[in-house]
């Protein structure tokens, strides 16, 4: 759940101990560099609202001691840029840092072996954060989605993870991940055979992902936003032309 302080911003933005599936899965492709663009749309009943385009990039980077991945989400809302950046280790996808910049809000986090520490600045308030990991943890949902490229998905597969939720009492919320079906879906970027994955958690998380079966790229996501029954859907679109 998101606190009133951070709710609007998160709505706009809006490895792991696994149990084996019923059948043996092929080797996953692994997290890989690239850039993916998505169209965003809010849906409520028959009403639709265009939420613009967001870009997710994964780039190999390094610290002084280890190889890392940099996962960056960028979107434009009413002419203003929102950026959410996460660094995680390539060896095991554990988090290193996060920096989120949006109008009126700045979040800066760094991690040690068991906790994320940092500051949230929003609405002229500065809030210290010290949040303990719960199992294998991710600093945002874009980092979790990137990690699906390393998961051995198959029919009946399930897994667990936790993702940082900045509610009144920030926590790494435990999540259950499960392949519930296989589907062929068509988006602007083309037609894809997908694993349909449901992500649920005790804090009210109920998200659906469509993950390409060959590349494990995220093709579509659907998640509740705003608390009034609206759904945010992201669909993969072709790369921008130069």
N, C-alpha and C positions, 0 to 999 in steps of 0.2 A: 504494500500500500504506500502511496506517496503522500507526504505531508502537504498542507495547503501552501507552505512556503515554496515547495519545489514542484507542485503538481502541474502547473501550466507548462513549465519548461519540459518536464519529462513527457507530458502528453504530446508536445510538439516533436520531441525527439523520438517521442515514441516514433591422465587427465582424470578422471572421473571413475569412481568405482562402478563398474558396469556388470550387469548380469547377462549371460550369453543368451542369444535368441534360440529358437527351436532348431534352426538349420545353420550350417556353417556359412559365414559371410565371406565374400572375396575381400582381399586386402584393400583397405580404403586408400584413396589417392594421397592423403595427407594434406595438411594446410599448405596453401600455395599462394604465391604472389599474384596480384591481379587487381583489376578495377571493375566494379559492378555498379550499374545505375538502376534506380528503381523509381517508378511513378508511385506517388502516395495519394490515397483517396480515403476520405472518411465516409462511412456508409451508415445510415440510420433509416430503417424502413425503405421507402422509395426515394429518399433524399441522398444525393451524392455531393461531396465537396472535394474539389481538387486541392491537394496539399502539396503540390509541386514535386520536384525531383530531389532525391537524395543520392549521394554517391558514397559507396563503401570501398575503400582501398586497403589492401594488405601488402605490406612492404617489408622485406628482410632488413633488419637493422642489427646493431651491435652495441653492447655496453662495454665497459673496460674488461669485463670478465666473462661474458657469455653472448651467444647469439640470441636474438630476439625477433619477434614479429611486432610491427606497428600496424594496428587496425584503426582506421580513421573513418568516421562518418561525417559528411558535410551536407548541409541542406540550407536552402534559402526560404525564409518565411517573411513575407511582406517586406522584401528588400533587405532583410537582415540575415547575416550568416550565423549558423549554428554549427559548432564543431565539437565532436566528441572523440578523443584519441585515447587508445589503450595500448600499452606495451606489455607483452607477455613472453615468457621464455619459450624458445623453440623446442627445447628438450622435453618439456612436460606440460607446456601451456599454462603454467602458474603465473599469476599476475605480478607485474613489476610496478606499473604506475598508470595513472589516468589523469587527463586534463580535459575538462569540459568548459567551453566558452559559449555563452548565449546572452542575449540582451538582459542585463541586470543580474546575471548569475555567473559565478566562476567556481568551479570545483577542481581542486588539486589534491591528488592522492599519491602516496608512495607506500610500499609494503615492506614488511619484514617476513620472517618465517611463519608467523601465525596471524598477523593482523594487517589491516589497511589503516593508515594514519593520514590525516590531512585536514583541509579547511574548505568549508562551503561558505561562499560569500554571496548573499542574495538579499535583496530589498534592504540594503544598508545594514544587514546583520552579518556577523562573522561567527560561524558555528564550527567548533573543533569536532573532528570525527575520529573515532578509534573503534574499529569494527573487526571482530574476530571472524576468521574464516570458518566455514562449515564444509568440511570435506574439500574436494577440489572446487575452487571458487573462481568466478569471473567477475571483472569489475563493471561490465555492462553486457547487454544482450547481444550487441554486435560482435563482441569477442566470443561469446558462447556460440553464435551462429557460425563464425569462422571455424571454430573447433570441430564442427560437424564433418569437415573434410577428413578428420582423423578417426572418426568413429566407424566401427565395422557394422554398418546398418544392414539389416536383413529382416525378413518377416518375423515378427514376434520379439524383435530386439527391444530391450529396455535399458535404461541407464539412469544415473543420478548426477546432479550438479548443484551448485548454488550460485546465485547472482546477487550483486549488491542492490538492495532496495532502500532508497533514502526516504523512509517514512519518519514519523515522529520519533521512533526509536530505530535508527538505521541498523539493518541486519544483512547478512548474507543469507538470503531466503533459500531453503532447500527446495529443489525441484525434482520432479520425476519426468523423464523423457521416454517416449514410447513410439515405436513405429506402429501405426494403426491401420495402414492400408498402402497400396500402391496405386498411383493414378497417373494418367497422361493429361497434362494441362497445357493450354496454349496461352501465351502472353505475347506482348509486342516483340520480344526477343526471339520468339519461335515456339515450337512444341517440344515438350520435355517429358520423358518418363521419370516419375518422381517417387520417392518415399514420402508418404504423408506422416508427419511426426507431430504428436501432441505434447505440449510442455505445460505441466500443471504444478501448482504449489499451494501451500497452506495460506499464503498471504493474498490469495485471490488471483494468482497468475493462471491464465488459461489461454495459451497461445497455440497457433497451428503453423507449422512450417512445411513447405514442399521443397524437398531436397533432391536435386538431380541424381539419378541412380549411378551415372557414370562418373561425373566429376565431383559430386557432393556439393556443388554450388547451391546457394539458396536462390530459389526461383520465385517463391511467393511466401509472404507471411500474412497472418491475420491475428489481430489482438484487440481486446476491448480497450476503449479510451473514454475518458470523461465521466464515467460512472452513470451514464444515462442510456446505455444500451447501444452506443455507437461502436463501430468496428473500424479500425485502421487496417487497410490492406495495402501492402507493397508488392508490386509486380516488376519483374526484371524487364528492362527495356534495352534496346541496342546501344552500343557505345556512342558517345557524342562524336559528331563529325567535326573535323578541323576546318 
